[in-house]
Amino acid sequence: MKILIVDSLSKKTVTELEKLGATVVVNTDLKAETLPSAIGDAEVLVVRSTKVSAATIEAGTSLSLIIRAGAGVNTIDLAAANKRGIQVANCPGKNTDAVAELAIGLLIAADRRIANATADLRAGKWKKSEYGKARGLKGRTLGIIGLGDIGNAVAKRAKGMDMHVVAWSRSLTAEKAKALGLGYCASLNELAAQSDAVSVHLAAAAETNGLLGSDFFQKMKDGAIFINSSRGEIVKTPDLKEAIRSKGLRVGLDVFENEPAGGSADFADRELAELGSCTPHIGASTDQASEAIADEVVRIVSVYKDTGKAENMVNIQTKSSGMFKLVVRHYNRVGVLASVLDELRNENVNIEEMDNAIFMGGAAAVCSLTLDSKPSASLVERINANPDIIKSSLN
């Protein structure tokens, strides 16, 4: 098995993958544009921030697994992977603490304007009277948008600082919020109006693209704090800039719209960076997170090597569209299932899902097939006529 790694990961990753018998190639100089010509005969591609385009997927004639060494998979062309039958997996939850810690750091930095104060000191300017103006966070209300692992971790830390925490999430109910010790907001605008600070923890998706715009920011309190350590595309940047100017919002940002993909590049939106406490998408970048992600990448590859299936696969259809179930109990002999599949093919019945289990002793097995259309009664009769079939039934 050949594995291509195109982003910086823990050295432990390579060592452990090689112990599995894999040939590992590391090339961190590759970009999204040059990756198609370098993918070669790699069976597994491991990326962190590098974008995987349709061109890369088409060029990877041996490619069967893409692993995102992180949680989000918005940098991978899932539609192209689906068409080629390429499994895409991620490493969810492994950078939770790292991102939550940075979100809290940005929250404090925005309240105390640490970045601006430091910049002025480095420029030889002592502005104690200016930077001594801070509201403080104890007793304030933090609104959390998105209550997955990271959102929950931020809530826990904020409560540790004696903040009152309210939350909004599509799956959150008033009952769930109460059980978690959180205030419940039925809408984003309600959360904006209640909160002294807001922290965003949503995944990038079609439904979250541009979710937070002018209407949301106008509902926020004057001088409130806005933190985003999730994805830049969730926020309409021009609307955020306007709110900073018109409402005096203080911001802490780790992510940006159209941010560079690599580890080193020019950053175009200097205006936004100068308006707040900003970092270059480093939320998941701690030694602890890197080691945890390394372990997870190795685990995914190990399971894939043994079973052909990827753990944490994000592009598998969760529910089959097949409506009919054919259950075949059969003797465990060569060619038995092949005869069943031939009968289905001859009647143009497609198999959506298939599972075959062997009984103890190995003499018999049961195969369950989910079908996209109902086979005829005569087809079932032909299957049952096979002496190697114990019994087949259509549910």
KAMO-V796159 format. One record per backbone hydrogen bond with DSSP energy under -0.5 kcal/mol. NH is the residue of the N-H (numbers start at 1). CO is the residue of the C=O. Records with the same first field share a line. If there is no record, write none. Layout:
# KAMO-V796159
NH->CO / CO
This chain:
# KAMO-V796159
3->23
4->44
5->3 / 25
6->46
13->10
14->10
15->11
16->12
17->13
18->14
19->15
20->16 / 17
21->18
22->17
23->1
24->22
25->3 / 23
27->5 / 25
30->27
35->31
36->32
38->34 / 35
39->35
42->39
43->2
44->2
45->65
46->4
47->45 / 67
52->75
53->51
57->53
58->54
59->55
60->56
61->59
62->40
63->60
64->43
65->43
66->87
67->45
68->66 / 89
69->47 / 67
70->68
76->73
77->52
78->76
81->77
82->78
83->79
84->80
85->81 / 82
86->81
87->64 / 85
89->66
90->312
91->68 / 70
94->91
96->93
99->95
100->96
101->97
102->98
103->99
104->100
105->101
106->102
107->103
108->104
109->105
110->106
111->107
112->108
113->109
114->109
117->113
118->114
119->115
120->116
121->117
122->118
123->119
124->121
125->120
126->124
127->125
131->127
132->128
133->130
134->132
139->162
140->137
142->140 / 164
143->141 / 197
144->142 / 166
145->143 / 199
146->144 / 168
152->148
153->149
154->150
155->151
156->152
157->153
158->154
159->155
160->156
161->157 / 158
162->159
163->158
164->140
166->142
167->183
168->144
172->169
177->173
178->174
179->175
180->176
181->178
182->177
183->165
185->167
191->187
192->188
193->189
194->190
195->191
196->141
197->141
198->225
199->143
200->227
201->145
208->205
209->205
210->233
211->208
212->234
213->211
217->213
218->214
219->215 / 216
220->216 / 217
221->192 / 195
223->247
224->221
225->196
226->250
227->198
228->252
229->200
234->231
235->232
236->212
237->235
239->236
240->236
241->237
242->238
243->239
244->240
245->241
246->242
247->243
248->244
249->243
250->224
252->226
253->277
254->228
255->228
259->256
268->266
270->268
273->269
274->270
275->271 / 272
276->273
277->251
278->276
279->253
281->254 / 279
285->282
286->284
290->286
291->287
292->288
293->289
294->290
295->291
296->292
297->293
298->294
299->295
300->296
301->297
302->298
303->299
304->300
305->301
306->302
307->303
308->304
309->303
313->310
314->88
315->88
323->371
324->371
326->324 / 369
327->325 / 393
328->326 / 367
329->327 / 391
330->328 / 365
331->388
332->363
333->331
336->333
339->335
340->336
341->337
342->338
343->339
344->340
345->341
346->342
347->343
348->345
349->344
350->348
352->350 / 370
353->370
355->368
357->366
359->364
362->359
365->330
366->357
367->328
368->355
369->326 / 367
370->353
371->324 / 369
372->350
380->376
381->377
382->378
383->379
384->380
385->381
386->382 / 383
389->386
390->329 / 388
391->329
393->327
395->325 / 393
